[in-house]
Amino acid sequence: MINKRLLLLDKLQIFFSIGIKLVRGLFFKPFFKSSKGLLFIGRNISILNKQYISLGKNVKFERNSEIQGLSINGIVIGSNVTIGNTAMIRPSSYYGSGEIGEGFFIGNNSSLGPFCYIGCAGMVRIGDNVMLGPRVSLFAENHNFSDSETSIKFQGINRKGITIEDDCWIGSGVIILDGVTIGKGSVIAAGTLVAKDIPAKSIVKDKRSKIITRRE
């Protein structure tokens, strides 16, 4: 809904911007694996390997976002999802070198804030109605380094994946590491480093993933 307090000029500018994004979406739409409804594409976005990407209805890619589709399970984006300005989704190298990543799933009515980074070498699953604030980073892999005689760069990676269940709010600047599951209805405060599982309906407020209280 457009706010009724907006002036006519404000509304015209909004509709013009939406119209341009919709036209770009019509151009991009046939190249995706599937796209079920309206698609809105901002300026200067980079989407590679679109044949691995499935889209729901009313998906919005804001300007400067980068998505690499190449992955084992593909990229699946639900309906009414917004990928924020300069957000990045990277399961694999842009050049297809090294191991192919697992992929990425984000459910309906969820959003990635500006400058989010989704490193989905391991499978990353985000549920419905999840909000990721600006500059949230997910790293679903770790480098092996047990052999002190071999460069870490050449020891490969291990990956467990990351899950964020439905109805979570992930605050600005949060970092979530590989192997973590964040339970349904949880709130992670800005700047928190999450390195272990978080039970459902928790509120986490510090950099050691300490549970301060429960929403219940």
C-alpha positions as semicolon CSV with decimal commas, in nm:
position;residue;x (nm);y (nm);z (nm)
1;M;0,000;0,000;0,000
2;I;0,118;0,352;-0,084
3;N;0,109;0,590;0,213
4;K;-0,186;0,830;0,175
5;R;0,021;1,119;0,314
6;L;0,256;1,118;0,015
7;L;0,232;1,405;-0,231
8;L;0,137;1,341;-0,592
9;L;0,497;1,402;-0,705
10;D;0,622;1,150;-0,447
11;K;0,378;0,889;-0,577
12;L;0,474;0,952;-0,939
13;Q;0,844;0,904;-0,854
14;I;0,769;0,579;-0,669
15;F;0,554;0,442;-0,954
16;F;0,817;0,538;-1,211
17;S;1,089;0,358;-1,015
18;I;0,870;0,049;-0,972
19;G;0,784;0,053;-1,341
20;I;1,149;0,060;-1,449
21;K;1,229;-0,233;-1,216
22;L;0,932;-0,426;-1,354
23;V;1,045;-0,372;-1,715
24;R;1,393;-0,502;-1,627
25;G;1,227;-0,798;-1,457
26;L;1,034;-0,883;-1,774
27;F;1,362;-0,890;-1,965
28;F;1,538;-1,116;-1,711
29;K;1,241;-1,346;-1,637
30;P;1,277;-1,600;-1,924
31;F;1,636;-1,683;-1,830
32;F;1,561;-1,820;-1,480
33;K;1,487;-2,186;-1,411
34;S;1,140;-2,071;-1,304
35;S;0,970;-1,746;-1,210
36;K;0,608;-1,756;-1,096
37;G;0,499;-1,393;-1,077
38;L;0,611;-1,034;-1,100
39;L;0,986;-0,974;-1,084
40;F;1,150;-0,642;-0,995
41;I;1,513;-0,580;-1,091
42;G;1,717;-0,281;-0,972
43;R;2,009;-0,113;-1,144
44;N;2,356;-0,265;-1,185
45;I;2,275;-0,613;-1,056
46;S;2,478;-0,921;-1,144
47;I;2,299;-1,256;-1,166
48;L;2,505;-1,543;-1,304
49;N;2,389;-1,896;-1,396
50;K;2,021;-1,801;-1,386
51;Q;1,927;-2,153;-1,497
52;Y;1,994;-2,268;-1,138
53;I;1,766;-2,005;-0,980
54;S;1,392;-2,052;-0,904
55;L;1,177;-1,755;-0,804
56;G;0,837;-1,716;-0,641
57;K;0,600;-1,423;-0,688
58;N;0,690;-1,056;-0,637
59;V;1,064;-1,107;-0,590
60;K;1,271;-0,789;-0,569
61;F;1,644;-0,761;-0,642
62;E;1,763;-0,418;-0,532
63;R;2,045;-0,235;-0,710
64;N;2,404;-0,360;-0,704
65;S;2,308;-0,704;-0,568
66;E;2,514;-1,006;-0,681
67;I;2,386;-1,362;-0,709
68;Q;2,581;-1,665;-0,828
69;G;2,339;-1,941;-0,920
70;L;2,588;-2,224;-0,979
71;S;2,523;-2,479;-0,701
72;I;2,430;-2,842;-0,639
73;N;2,078;-2,774;-0,507
74;G;2,027;-2,441;-0,680
75;I;1,901;-2,109;-0,547
76;V;1,533;-2,108;-0,442
77;I;1,373;-1,775;-0,351
78;G;1,015;-1,772;-0,222
79;S;0,736;-1,521;-0,282
80;N;0,745;-1,159;-0,161
81;V;1,118;-1,175;-0,094
82;T;1,350;-0,874;-0,114
83;I;1,722;-0,908;-0,183
84;G;1,863;-0,581;-0,056
85;N;2,097;-0,326;-0,207
86;T;2,448;-0,473;-0,262
87;A;2,355;-0,806;-0,103
88;M;2,561;-1,106;-0,220
89;I;2,465;-1,474;-0,253
90;R;2,768;-1,688;-0,334
91;P;2,756;-2,069;-0,326
92;S;3,049;-2,112;-0,565
93;S;3,329;-1,923;-0,731
94;Y;3,217;-1,699;-1,015
95;Y;3,459;-1,888;-1,238
96;G;3,340;-2,238;-1,141
97;S;3,680;-2,330;-0,999
98;G;3,714;-2,538;-0,681
99;E;3,420;-2,716;-0,519
100;I;3,063;-2,639;-0,624
101;G;2,855;-2,505;-0,334
102;E;2,539;-2,665;-0,195
103;G;2,296;-2,378;-0,253
104;F;2,046;-2,144;-0,087
105;F;1,676;-2,145;0,009
106;I;1,480;-1,848;0,144
107;G;1,110;-1,876;0,228
108;N;0,811;-1,651;0,170
109;N;0,796;-1,292;0,301
110;S;1,162;-1,292;0,407
111;S;1,428;-1,035;0,325
112;L;1,802;-0,975;0,308
113;G;1,903;-0,626;0,416
114;P;2,157;-0,403;0,239
115;F;2,512;-0,545;0,217
116;C;2,415;-0,892;0,343
117;Y;2,660;-1,169;0,253
118;I;2,535;-1,526;0,211
119;G;2,829;-1,765;0,172
120;C;2,635;-2,080;0,088
121;A;2,909;-2,330;0,004
122;G;2,723;-2,539;0,262
123;M;2,344;-2,536;0,230
124;V;2,183;-2,224;0,379
125;R;1,812;-2,246;0,459
126;I;1,613;-1,942;0,572
127;G;1,246;-1,988;0,664
128;D;0,936;-1,775;0,617
129;N;0,896;-1,424;0,761
130;V;1,264;-1,385;0,845
131;M;1,429;-1,042;0,851
132;L;1,805;-1,007;0,806
133;G;1,928;-0,656;0,884
134;P;2,204;-0,466;0,704
135;R;2,549;-0,628;0,681
136;V;2,446;-0,968;0,818
137;S;2,698;-1,235;0,711
138;L;2,649;-1,613;0,690
139;F;2,950;-1,840;0,634
140;A;2,844;-2,201;0,570
141;E;3,194;-2,345;0,534
142;N;3,529;-2,373;0,712
143;H;3,878;-2,419;0,573
144;N;4,071;-2,729;0,677
145;F;4,407;-2,648;0,838
146;S;4,521;-2,959;1,031
147;D;4,826;-3,022;0,808
148;S;5,086;-2,766;0,913
149;E;5,311;-2,866;0,622
150;T;5,055;-2,779;0,353
151;S;4,917;-2,438;0,268
152;I;4,570;-2,390;0,414
153;K;4,458;-2,274;0,072
154;F;4,509;-2,625;-0,066
155;Q;4,359;-2,833;0,219
156;G;4,001;-2,795;0,105
157;I;3,692;-2,707;0,306
158;N;3,430;-2,874;0,523
159;R;3,070;-2,761;0,540
160;K;2,771;-2,838;0,761
161;G;2,522;-2,571;0,655
162;I;2,320;-2,304;0,832
163;T;1,947;-2,298;0,913
164;I;1,741;-1,998;1,026
165;E;1,389;-2,111;1,109
166;D;1,066;-1,914;1,056
167;D;0,986;-1,576;1,211
168;C;1,337;-1,470;1,316
169;W;1,484;-1,122;1,330
170;I;1,860;-1,106;1,271
171;G;1,998;-0,764;1,363
172;S;2,249;-0,550;1,179
173;G;2,606;-0,678;1,158
174;V;2,534;-1,027;1,294
175;I;2,779;-1,302;1,186
176;I;2,650;-1,661;1,172
177;L;2,904;-1,943;1,137
178;D;2,882;-2,287;0,978
179;G;2,680;-2,560;1,153
180;V;2,442;-2,321;1,333
181;T;2,064;-2,358;1,359
182;I;1,865;-2,060;1,488
183;G;1,529;-2,171;1,627
184;K;1,191;-2,037;1,526
185;G;1,090;-1,695;1,659
186;S;1,436;-1,592;1,782
187;V;1,587;-1,244;1,791
188;I;1,962;-1,195;1,745
189;A;2,081;-0,850;1,850
190;A;2,303;-0,633;1,632
191;G;2,671;-0,723;1,622
192;T;2,637;-1,072;1,770
193;L;2,865;-1,356;1,662
194;V;2,659;-1,678;1,651
195;A;2,877;-1,990;1,669
196;K;2,637;-2,241;1,828
197;D;2,271;-2,343;1,799
198;I;2,007;-2,107;1,937
199;P;1,683;-2,253;2,083
200;A;1,345;-2,134;1,956
201;K;1,210;-1,801;2,085
202;S;1,543;-1,689;2,228
203;I;1,682;-1,337;2,252
204;V;2,059;-1,327;2,207
205;K;2,241;-1,006;2,292
206;D;2,616;-1,053;2,308
207;K;2,911;-1,167;2,099
208;R;2,938;-1,506;2,275
209;S;2,585;-1,615;2,171
210;K;2,473;-1,599;2,534
211;I;2,097;-1,638;2,574
212;I;1,988;-1,346;2,790
213;T;1,620;-1,429;2,804
214;R;1,340;-1,622;2,641
215;R;1,048;-1,454;2,463
216;E;0,806;-1,677;2,657
